[in-house]
Amino acid sequence: MAFGIKKSFFGRLQEKIEDVIFMRPEIDEEMLDELEEVLITSDIGMETTMKITAKLREDIKKMNIRDPEGVKARIKTIVKELIDKGEAHMLCQESPLVILVIGVNGGGKTTSIAKIANKCKREGKSVLLGAADTFRAAAGEQLEVWGNRIGVNVIRHQEGADPSAVIFDAIQAAKARKTDVLICDTAGRLQTKKNLMTELEKMNKIIEREYPEAYRETLLVLDAATGKNAVSQAKEFGEITEITGIVLTKLDGTAKGGIVITISDEFQMPVKFIGVGEGMDDLKVFDPAEFAEAIFE
């Protein structure tokens, strides 16, 4: 099981593709049209699907591919190239590091923060959490509960406080304690995009002013089970702030794998982690080659 994901997760897409490729007497335009339909219905967007099939058509002619296995192998390679952004996918390797985590409420943002913190701690890094999602009821308390579970301190203010003030205090604490990694929870109220943009801009200015020596990451947490809604969120958050990576949650047997391909390709955002379960170890570093192999094995 790649990444610890249930086989059934990949099975639907894999079986549909194989049905199209292997059940036809020859490789022709009708087969490619059916393949396009399969990809689109697997949460791979229209633009990305057209890109995949156009490249496949080109390769079939150029490489004189005549057998189904050859077609399957080319799709695998094309998908891998689309989702591989050629970046280092590991966090926590540089120090000091500040990670801002954004995403709508209910998408698994807080638990993802806890899992990343736990991962960094296991790698021998000191970690501090900043509870800057001050407008969501009990968000600070929830983060503190997670912090206590994994043995990581949390800097928080009272509900409704200025999120940037939390960021400021968290930075001062991180600097005083010589902390390797500071992870900050932030609000995700897309219905008030202008306010959110202003809030994130203010946070980033404070980090630049107070902690210029720190490495920076802004991670967007998306719920893979929401399918095309996750794509819309990636687009909207991308318009608000610069995103350095994606964390895809709930990729545990209920979601469609195509969403990974779409987000990687359409938004040129590297997927850095995928959540495959509820456990603390169920946040996996994303490997494009392994993912492509798992879908088309």
N, C-alpha and C positions, 0 to 999 in steps of 0.2 A: 504494500500500500504506500504509494508515493505521498510524502508529507504526512502520513498517517490518515489520509482521507479515505473514506469508505470507497470500495470499488464501484458501488452504485453511482457515486458522484460522476465518474467519468463514463460509466456504462452507457447512459442514454445518448450522449453525443457520439461516442465511439461507434455504437451499434448502428445509429442512423447513417453515419458516414459510410460504414462498411456495407450497409444494405444498398446504398446508392452505387457504390463502386463495384462491389463483387457480384451483384445480382443482375448486372447488365451484360449483354453479349459483347459490347465494344465500348471503347472510350470515344464518346461523341459529344456534340453540343447539348443534346438532351440530358445526358448524364451530368454535365457541368451545371445546367440550369437547375436540376434537382438538388445538386450539392449546394448551390447558392441558397435555395429555400431551407435546407437543413441548417445551414450556418446562421441564417437570419433568425430562425425560430429557436436557436440556442443562445439567444441574447448577445449574439455578435452583430454589431450594428451594420446598417446597409453599406456605409462607406468602407468599413473594414472588410466586410464580406466581398465587395467588389474588388478590393485590392488583392485579397487572397486568390480569388478565382481568376482575375486577370493575369496575375503572376503564374498561376497554375497553367493556364492556357498557353502562355508564352513558353514555359518550361517543357510542357508536353511536346510542343512542336520542336523546340530547340534541341531537346535531349532524345527526341524520338521515342517517348515513353509509350509502350503498348500494353502493359499489363497492370492489373489493379494494384499490386503491391508497390509498383513504381509510383503510381498516383498517390497512394497513401503516404509513401516516404517523402514525396515532394511537399504534400500538405503539411506534414510534420515539420519539415525544414522551414517552410515559409512562415508558419505560426511562430516557431522559435525565434526567427529573425525579427518578427514584428514585436514580440514582447521583450526581447533582450535589448535593454538600453545601454549595455556595456558599462554599467556603473558598479561601484562597490555596494553590495547590498547589506553589508553588516553595519550596524550602529555600534555605538559605545567603544569604538576603537580609538577615537580621538578624545583628547581631554584638555581643557574643560569643554563640555558639550551642553548646549541648551536645545531642548526639543520642545517646540510648540505643537500641541496636538489639537486638531480641529475636526469638526464633524457634527452632524445633527444629533440631537438627543435620541436615545434609543438604538443607535447604530453600533453600540459596543465600545464607545470611546473610553469610558472609565476603566472597564476591564482590560482593554488593550493597553492602556497606560500602565496598569498594574503588571501585566505580563511582560511588557518591555522592561519595566523597572526590575522585575525579578530576573529576567534574562541578563541584564547588565550586571546585576549584583552577583549572579552566579559566575560571571566572567571576571570577578574580582574588582569591580568598579564600585566606588561609593556613589550612592544615588540619593537625591532629594526630590520630593514632589511639590509642585506649587498648585494650589486649588484656586485657579483664576476663573472658573465657571461659577461666578458668585450669584448669578440671577436664577439659576435652576434650583428649585427647592431641594435641600439636603445633598446637593452635589459635593460640597466640602466634606460633609460627614461620611458620604459614601467613599470618597477617595481616602479619607483617614482610616476607615475600616480596612480597606485594601492595604494601606501603608502598614498598619499594625500586623496584618497577616504575614507580610513578607519582610517585616523588619526594616522599614524605610520611613524616615520622618517626613511629615507633611507641613508645609507653611500655608496657613489659611487665615482668612479674616471672617467677619460675620457676613451672613447672607445679605446680598444687596450692596456690598462694598465695591469700591472701584477696582475692577480686575487688574488694572495696571499697577495699582498700589501693591497688590499681591505679588505681581511679577517683580517689582522693585525689591520688596522685602525678601523674596525667595532668592534673588540674585545676591543680595548682601549676605544672606545666610550661607549660600553656596560658596561664595568667595571666602568668607571667614572660616568655614570648615574645610576649605580646599576640596570641595566635592567634585568628583569626576563628571557626573551627569546630573543635570537639572531637567526634569520633565514637567511641563506645565500644561494642565488641563485648561482649555479655553471654551467659551460659549459657542454654540452652533445654531444661532437663530436666523436661519435664512430668510424668514419672513420679514426681518428688519435688516436687509442687506447693507444699507447705508450705515446703520449704527454698528454693525459687525465689522465693516471695513474700517471705520474710524477707530474702533476698539483695537483691532489687530495692528493698525498703523501705529497707534500709540504704544502698544506693547513692544513692537519692533524697534521703535525709537529709543525706548528705555533700555532695551538689551544692547543696542548699538552704543548708547552713551555710557551705560554702567558696566558693560561686560564686553568691550570690543575685541578682547583676545579670545573669546569663546567661539568654538565652531557652532554652526547653526543648522538645524533641521526643522522643517515644518511638515508634519505628517497629517494627511487627511484620512480619517477612518470612515470606511464605507461598508454598509451592510450588503453583502453579495446577494442575499436572498431577495432583496428588493428589485433586482434586475435592472430594468431601464431607469428606474428612479435613481439608482446609484450613479448611472451615467450622467443624469441631469444634475445631480449634486456635485459631481466632479467638475462639470462645466461651470456651475455657478460659483463654487468655491475658488476655482481657478481664475475667475474674473475678479475676485475680491483680494486674493493674496497669492504670492508665489509659493508653490507647493513643491517640496523636494522628493516626496515619496508618498505611496499609498499603502494603507493597511486595510486589507479586505477581510472582514469578519464573517462568521457564520457560513464558512465554506465547508460544511461538514456532511454533505450528502443530500441536502435539500436544494441547494442553489445550482444554477447552471454555470458550467465552466467558461462559457463564452464571454462572460462579463470581464474576466481577467484580460482576455485578448483585446476587447473593445477599448477598455480604459487605457491600457498600455499603448495602444496604437493611436487612437483618436486624440488623446490629450498629451501624448509624449511624456507621461509620468511613470517612473519606474515603480512597480509593485515591490515593496520591500518586505512585507510580512503578510502571511495569510493565517487567519484564525480557523482552526479545524475542529474545535471542541471547546468545552467549558473549563478544562483543567489549566493550571498555570503553565504547563509545558505544551499546550496546544496552540501556541503561536509559533509558526514556522518561518524561517528565513526563506524567501521566495527564490527559487532557482528556475529560470526560464526553460533550460534544456530538460530538466526533470519534469516540469509541468507538461511540456509538449510531448515528451515520451509517454507520460501517464495517460494523456488523452488519446493518443494514437498508437498505443502499444499493440 
